[in-house]
Amino acid sequence: MKHISSRENPLYKELKHLASSSQARRKAGRTLLDGVHLCEVYLRHVGAPSLCVVSEDSISHPEVAALAEKCQTMRVQCIALPSALHVALSQVEHGIGLLFVIDTPRNNVPRRLTQAAVLLDNLQDPGNLGSILRSAAAAGINDIYCGKGTAFAWSPKVLRAGMGAHFLLNIFENVELPVVLQDAAIPVLATSSHAVQRIYDVDLREPVAWLFGHEGQGVSEALLELATRQVAIPHVGDVESLNVAASAAICFFEQVRQKSV
């Protein structure tokens, strides 16, 4: 394992850039996985990362040592950093000192929407996005279409919230959602607090595409007009609407429930 101790080291500067800049991550087509769980899931479902980065303080940690050793058997370069340098790369407070550098997938958008999917219109919050990805994977929905303006799905914050769901999904970014909706071969259901039809009254046993929007404004009017129908999630408390990630989970698992009846 190679040890790097200088902040001026070119490789460390590259890592710092990836850790601190979304633009750098997009341009390089790479991102960082932070912590044992994400790294372990990546090895299990995807394979070898581009680089393994370990804190010198964590080299003897059993889980870190095992994952680093596995990387080395896969001929992945492993480097060790002093704690102060490693902490500067991590966004996890009091985390275990392990990072993977991975290449972010660049999936081509399918020509036509033909199978169950989630469409996200200008979703801003990384935590919400990660939670939706996690719920979609748990509900067996594989395709995620992130419209223009939606948070970068492969940012460290979204990855942490997704808890490894990314590696089970096909994620398409910077998608022209109007084009996808206009030629969709399956129903597109948009959630709206103003809709009359309840989600529980809709037949969800066949594939549908779920459309969710911005945390504040919801789905844009233009996309609402293109959706097959609008549905609402009824609630009895004196609140205007639900959090978008909570709404998504309710929709996904109402569909799971209907399919299992």
Contacts in CASP RR format, 6 or more apart in sequence:
PFRMAT RR
TARGET T0000
AUTHOR 0000-0000-0000
METHOD contacts of the structure
MODEL  1
MKHISSRENPLYKELKHLASSSQARRKAGRTLLDGVHLCEVYLRHVGAPS
LCVVSEDSISHPEVAALAEKCQTMRVQCIALPSALHVALSQVEHGIGLLF
VIDTPRNNVPRRLTQAAVLLDNLQDPGNLGSILRSAAAAGINDIYCGKGT
AFAWSPKVLRAGMGAHFLLNIFENVELPVVLQDAAIPVLATSSHAVQRIY
DVDLREPVAWLFGHEGQGVSEALLELATRQVAIPHVGDVESLNVAASAAI
CFFEQVRQKSV
1 54 0 8 1.000
1 59 0 8 1.000
1 68 0 8 1.000
1 72 0 8 1.000
1 78 0 8 1.000
1 79 0 8 1.000
1 80 0 8 1.000
2 77 0 8 1.000
2 78 0 8 1.000
2 79 0 8 1.000
2 80 0 8 1.000
3 56 0 8 1.000
3 79 0 8 1.000
3 80 0 8 1.000
3 81 0 8 1.000
4 11 0 8 1.000
4 12 0 8 1.000
4 79 0 8 1.000
4 80 0 8 1.000
4 81 0 8 1.000
4 85 0 8 1.000
5 81 0 8 1.000
5 82 0 8 1.000
5 85 0 8 1.000
6 12 0 8 1.000
7 13 0 8 1.000
7 16 0 8 1.000
7 85 0 8 1.000
11 79 0 8 1.000
12 81 0 8 1.000
12 85 0 8 1.000
15 32 0 8 1.000
15 53 0 8 1.000
15 89 0 8 1.000
15 99 0 8 1.000
15 101 0 8 1.000
16 88 0 8 1.000
16 89 0 8 1.000
17 24 0 8 1.000
18 24 0 8 1.000
18 25 0 8 1.000
18 28 0 8 1.000
18 30 0 8 1.000
18 31 0 8 1.000
18 32 0 8 1.000
18 101 0 8 1.000
19 32 0 8 1.000
19 88 0 8 1.000
19 89 0 8 1.000
19 90 0 8 1.000
19 91 0 8 1.000
19 156 0 8 1.000
22 152 0 8 1.000
22 155 0 8 1.000
25 31 0 8 1.000
25 104 0 8 1.000
25 152 0 8 1.000
25 154 0 8 1.000
25 155 0 8 1.000
26 152 0 8 1.000
29 103 0 8 1.000
29 104 0 8 1.000
29 106 0 8 1.000
30 50 0 8 1.000
30 101 0 8 1.000
30 102 0 8 1.000
30 103 0 8 1.000
30 104 0 8 1.000
31 101 0 8 1.000
31 102 0 8 1.000
31 104 0 8 1.000
31 154 0 8 1.000
31 155 0 8 1.000
31 156 0 8 1.000
31 159 0 8 1.000
32 89 0 8 1.000
32 99 0 8 1.000
32 100 0 8 1.000
32 101 0 8 1.000
32 102 0 8 1.000
32 156 0 8 1.000
33 39 0 8 1.000
33 42 0 8 1.000
33 49 0 8 1.000
33 99 0 8 1.000
33 100 0 8 1.000
33 101 0 8 1.000
33 102 0 8 1.000
33 156 0 8 1.000
33 159 0 8 1.000
34 90 0 8 1.000
34 91 0 8 1.000
34 92 0 8 1.000
34 95 0 8 1.000
34 98 0 8 1.000
34 99 0 8 1.000
34 156 0 8 1.000
34 159 0 8 1.000
34 160 0 8 1.000
35 92 0 8 1.000
35 95 0 8 1.000
35 96 0 8 1.000
35 97 0 8 1.000
35 98 0 8 1.000
35 99 0 8 1.000
36 63 0 8 1.000
36 64 0 8 1.000
36 67 0 8 1.000
36 96 0 8 1.000
36 98 0 8 1.000
37 163 0 8 1.000
37 164 0 8 1.000
38 100 0 8 1.000
38 159 0 8 1.000
38 160 0 8 1.000
38 163 0 8 1.000
38 164 0 8 1.000
39 49 0 8 1.000
39 52 0 8 1.000
39 67 0 8 1.000
39 98 0 8 1.000
39 99 0 8 1.000
39 100 0 8 1.000
40 63 0 8 1.000
40 67 0 8 1.000
41 163 0 8 1.000
41 164 0 8 1.000
41 167 0 8 1.000
42 49 0 8 1.000
42 100 0 8 1.000
42 102 0 8 1.000
42 164 0 8 1.000
42 167 0 8 1.000
43 49 0 8 1.000
43 67 0 8 1.000
43 70 0 8 1.000
43 71 0 8 1.000
45 164 0 8 1.000
45 167 0 8 1.000
45 168 0 8 1.000
46 102 0 8 1.000
46 167 0 8 1.000
47 74 0 8 1.000
48 71 0 8 1.000
48 74 0 8 1.000
48 75 0 8 1.000
48 76 0 8 1.000
49 71 0 8 1.000
49 76 0 8 1.000
49 100 0 8 1.000
49 101 0 8 1.000
49 102 0 8 1.000
50 76 0 8 1.000
50 100 0 8 1.000
50 101 0 8 1.000
50 102 0 8 1.000
50 103 0 8 1.000
51 76 0 8 1.000
51 77 0 8 1.000
51 78 0 8 1.000
51 79 0 8 1.000
51 100 0 8 1.000
51 101 0 8 1.000
52 67 0 8 1.000
52 68 0 8 1.000
52 71 0 8 1.000
52 72 0 8 1.000
52 76 0 8 1.000
52 77 0 8 1.000
52 78 0 8 1.000
52 79 0 8 1.000
52 98 0 8 1.000
52 99 0 8 1.000
52 100 0 8 1.000
52 101 0 8 1.000
53 78 0 8 1.000
53 79 0 8 1.000
53 80 0 8 1.000
53 81 0 8 1.000
53 86 0 8 1.000
53 89 0 8 1.000
53 98 0 8 1.000
53 99 0 8 1.000
53 100 0 8 1.000
53 101 0 8 1.000
54 64 0 8 1.000
54 68 0 8 1.000
54 78 0 8 1.000
54 79 0 8 1.000
54 80 0 8 1.000
54 81 0 8 1.000
54 86 0 8 1.000
54 97 0 8 1.000
54 98 0 8 1.000
54 99 0 8 1.000
55 80 0 8 1.000
55 81 0 8 1.000
55 82 0 8 1.000
55 83 0 8 1.000
55 86 0 8 1.000
55 87 0 8 1.000
55 97 0 8 1.000
55 98 0 8 1.000
56 80 0 8 1.000
56 81 0 8 1.000
56 82 0 8 1.000
56 83 0 8 1.000
56 86 0 8 1.000
57 83 0 8 1.000
57 86 0 8 1.000
57 97 0 8 1.000
58 64 0 8 1.000
58 96 0 8 1.000
58 97 0 8 1.000
58 98 0 8 1.000
59 65 0 8 1.000
59 68 0 8 1.000
59 80 0 8 1.000
61 96 0 8 1.000
61 97 0 8 1.000
63 96 0 8 1.000
64 96 0 8 1.000
64 97 0 8 1.000
64 98 0 8 1.000
67 98 0 8 1.000
68 78 0 8 1.000
68 98 0 8 1.000
71 78 0 8 1.000
72 78 0 8 1.000
81 89 0 8 1.000
86 97 0 8 1.000
86 99 0 8 1.000
89 99 0 8 1.000
90 97 0 8 1.000
90 99 0 8 1.000
91 156 0 8 1.000
91 157 0 8 1.000
91 160 0 8 1.000
92 160 0 8 1.000
104 154 0 8 1.000
105 171 0 8 1.000
107 170 0 8 1.000
107 171 0 8 1.000
107 172 0 8 1.000
108 172 0 8 1.000
109 145 0 8 1.000
109 172 0 8 1.000
109 175 0 8 1.000
109 180 0 8 1.000
110 143 0 8 1.000
110 172 0 8 1.000
112 183 0 8 1.000
112 184 0 8 1.000
112 185 0 8 1.000
113 145 0 8 1.000
113 180 0 8 1.000
113 181 0 8 1.000
113 183 0 8 1.000
113 184 0 8 1.000
113 185 0 8 1.000
113 186 0 8 1.000
113 188 0 8 1.000
113 209 0 8 1.000
114 185 0 8 1.000
114 186 0 8 1.000
115 142 0 8 1.000
115 143 0 8 1.000
115 186 0 8 1.000
115 207 0 8 1.000
116 140 0 8 1.000
116 141 0 8 1.000
116 142 0 8 1.000
116 143 0 8 1.000
116 186 0 8 1.000
116 207 0 8 1.000
116 208 0 8 1.000
116 209 0 8 1.000
117 141 0 8 1.000
117 142 0 8 1.000
117 143 0 8 1.000
117 144 0 8 1.000
117 145 0 8 1.000
117 209 0 8 1.000
117 210 0 8 1.000
118 132 0 8 1.000
118 136 0 8 1.000
118 141 0 8 1.000
118 143 0 8 1.000
118 144 0 8 1.000
118 145 0 8 1.000
118 209 0 8 1.000
118 210 0 8 1.000
118 212 0 8 1.000
118 248 0 8 1.000
119 145 0 8 1.000
119 147 0 8 1.000
119 175 0 8 1.000
119 177 0 8 1.000
119 180 0 8 1.000
119 181 0 8 1.000
119 188 0 8 1.000
119 209 0 8 1.000
119 210 0 8 1.000
119 211 0 8 1.000
119 212 0 8 1.000
120 129 0 8 1.000
120 132 0 8 1.000
120 144 0 8 1.000
120 145 0 8 1.000
120 146 0 8 1.000
120 147 0 8 1.000
120 150 0 8 1.000
120 212 0 8 1.000
120 213 0 8 1.000
121 147 0 8 1.000
121 150 0 8 1.000
121 177 0 8 1.000
121 211 0 8 1.000
121 212 0 8 1.000
121 213 0 8 1.000
121 214 0 8 1.000
121 218 0 8 1.000
121 219 0 8 1.000
121 220 0 8 1.000
121 223 0 8 1.000
122 147 0 8 1.000
122 148 0 8 1.000
122 149 0 8 1.000
122 150 0 8 1.000
122 213 0 8 1.000
122 214 0 8 1.000
122 217 0 8 1.000
122 220 0 8 1.000
123 129 0 8 1.000
123 132 0 8 1.000
123 146 0 8 1.000
123 150 0 8 1.000
123 151 0 8 1.000
123 212 0 8 1.000
123 213 0 8 1.000
123 214 0 8 1.000
123 215 0 8 1.000
123 244 0 8 1.000
124 149 0 8 1.000
124 150 0 8 1.000
124 151 0 8 1.000
124 214 0 8 1.000
124 215 0 8 1.000
125 151 0 8 1.000
125 215 0 8 1.000
126 151 0 8 1.000
126 155 0 8 1.000
126 157 0 8 1.000
126 158 0 8 1.000
126 161 0 8 1.000
127 157 0 8 1.000
127 158 0 8 1.000
127 161 0 8 1.000
127 245 0 8 1.000
128 161 0 8 1.000
128 215 0 8 1.000
128 243 0 8 1.000
128 244 0 8 1.000
128 245 0 8 1.000
129 146 0 8 1.000
129 150 0 8 1.000
129 151 0 8 1.000
129 153 0 8 1.000
129 158 0 8 1.000
129 161 0 8 1.000
130 153 0 8 1.000
130 158 0 8 1.000
130 159 0 8 1.000
130 161 0 8 1.000
130 162 0 8 1.000
130 165 0 8 1.000
130 245 0 8 1.000
131 161 0 8 1.000
131 162 0 8 1.000
131 245 0 8 1.000
131 248 0 8 1.000
131 249 0 8 1.000
132 144 0 8 1.000
132 212 0 8 1.000
132 244 0 8 1.000
132 245 0 8 1.000
132 248 0 8 1.000
132 249 0 8 1.000
133 144 0 8 1.000
133 153 0 8 1.000
133 158 0 8 1.000
133 161 0 8 1.000
133 162 0 8 1.000
133 165 0 8 1.000
133 166 0 8 1.000
133 169 0 8 1.000
133 171 0 8 1.000
134 161 0 8 1.000
134 162 0 8 1.000
134 163 0 8 1.000
134 164 0 8 1.000
134 165 0 8 1.000
135 245 0 8 1.000
135 248 0 8 1.000
135 249 0 8 1.000
135 252 0 8 1.000
135 253 0 8 1.000
136 142 0 8 1.000
136 144 0 8 1.000
136 165 0 8 1.000
136 169 0 8 1.000
136 248 0 8 1.000
136 252 0 8 1.000
137 164 0 8 1.000
137 165 0 8 1.000
137 168 0 8 1.000
137 169 0 8 1.000
138 165 0 8 1.000
138 252 0 8 1.000
139 252 0 8 1.000
139 253 0 8 1.000
139 255 0 8 1.000
139 256 0 8 1.000
140 256 0 8 1.000
141 210 0 8 1.000
141 252 0 8 1.000
142 168 0 8 1.000
142 169 0 8 1.000
142 170 0 8 1.000
143 169 0 8 1.000
143 170 0 8 1.000
143 172 0 8 1.000
144 153 0 8 1.000
144 169 0 8 1.000
144 170 0 8 1.000
144 171 0 8 1.000
144 172 0 8 1.000
145 172 0 8 1.000
145 175 0 8 1.000
145 177 0 8 1.000
145 180 0 8 1.000
146 153 0 8 1.000
146 171 0 8 1.000
146 172 0 8 1.000
146 173 0 8 1.000
146 174 0 8 1.000
146 175 0 8 1.000
147 173 0 8 1.000
147 174 0 8 1.000
147 175 0 8 1.000
147 176 0 8 1.000
147 177 0 8 1.000
148 174 0 8 1.000
148 175 0 8 1.000
148 176 0 8 1.000
148 177 0 8 1.000
150 173 0 8 1.000
151 158 0 8 1.000
152 158 0 8 1.000
152 173 0 8 1.000
153 166 0 8 1.000
153 171 0 8 1.000
153 173 0 8 1.000
154 166 0 8 1.000
154 171 0 8 1.000
158 166 0 8 1.000
159 166 0 8 1.000
177 211 0 8 1.000
177 223 0 8 1.000
178 222 0 8 1.000
178 223 0 8 1.000
178 226 0 8 1.000
181 188 0 8 1.000
181 211 0 8 1.000
181 223 0 8 1.000
181 226 0 8 1.000
181 227 0 8 1.000
182 226 0 8 1.000
184 209 0 8 1.000
184 228 0 8 1.000
186 206 0 8 1.000
186 207 0 8 1.000
186 208 0 8 1.000
186 209 0 8 1.000
187 206 0 8 1.000
187 208 0 8 1.000
187 209 0 8 1.000
187 228 0 8 1.000
187 229 0 8 1.000
188 208 0 8 1.000
188 209 0 8 1.000
188 210 0 8 1.000
188 211 0 8 1.000
188 226 0 8 1.000
188 227 0 8 1.000
188 228 0 8 1.000
189 202 0 8 1.000
189 208 0 8 1.000
189 209 0 8 1.000
189 210 0 8 1.000
189 211 0 8 1.000
189 227 0 8 1.000
189 228 0 8 1.000
189 229 0 8 1.000
189 230 0 8 1.000
189 231 0 8 1.000
189 251 0 8 1.000
190 211 0 8 1.000
190 212 0 8 1.000
190 219 0 8 1.000
190 223 0 8 1.000
190 224 0 8 1.000
190 227 0 8 1.000
190 229 0 8 1.000
190 230 0 8 1.000
190 231 0 8 1.000
191 199 0 8 1.000
191 210 0 8 1.000
191 211 0 8 1.000
191 212 0 8 1.000
191 213 0 8 1.000
191 219 0 8 1.000
191 230 0 8 1.000
191 231 0 8 1.000
191 232 0 8 1.000
191 233 0 8 1.000
191 247 0 8 1.000
191 251 0 8 1.000
192 218 0 8 1.000
192 219 0 8 1.000
192 224 0 8 1.000
192 230 0 8 1.000
192 231 0 8 1.000
192 232 0 8 1.000
193 232 0 8 1.000
193 240 0 8 1.000
193 241 0 8 1.000
194 230 0 8 1.000
194 232 0 8 1.000
195 229 0 8 1.000
195 230 0 8 1.000
195 231 0 8 1.000
195 232 0 8 1.000
196 232 0 8 1.000
197 229 0 8 1.000
197 230 0 8 1.000
197 231 0 8 1.000
197 232 0 8 1.000
198 231 0 8 1.000
198 232 0 8 1.000
198 233 0 8 1.000
198 234 0 8 1.000
199 231 0 8 1.000
199 232 0 8 1.000
199 233 0 8 1.000
199 250 0 8 1.000
199 251 0 8 1.000
199 254 0 8 1.000
200 234 0 8 1.000
200 254 0 8 1.000
202 229 0 8 1.000
202 231 0 8 1.000
203 258 0 8 1.000
204 254 0 8 1.000
204 255 0 8 1.000
204 258 0 8 1.000
204 259 0 8 1.000
205 258 0 8 1.000
205 259 0 8 1.000
208 255 0 8 1.000
210 248 0 8 1.000
210 251 0 8 1.000
210 252 0 8 1.000
211 219 0 8 1.000
211 223 0 8 1.000
211 227 0 8 1.000
212 218 0 8 1.000
212 219 0 8 1.000
212 244 0 8 1.000
212 247 0 8 1.000
212 248 0 8 1.000
213 219 0 8 1.000
213 220 0 8 1.000
213 244 0 8 1.000
214 220 0 8 1.000
215 243 0 8 1.000
215 244 0 8 1.000
218 244 0 8 1.000
219 227 0 8 1.000
224 230 0 8 1.000
231 251 0 8 1.000
233 242 0 8 1.000
233 247 0 8 1.000
233 250 0 8 1.000
233 251 0 8 1.000
235 242 0 8 1.000
241 247 0 8 1.000
242 250 0 8 1.000
END
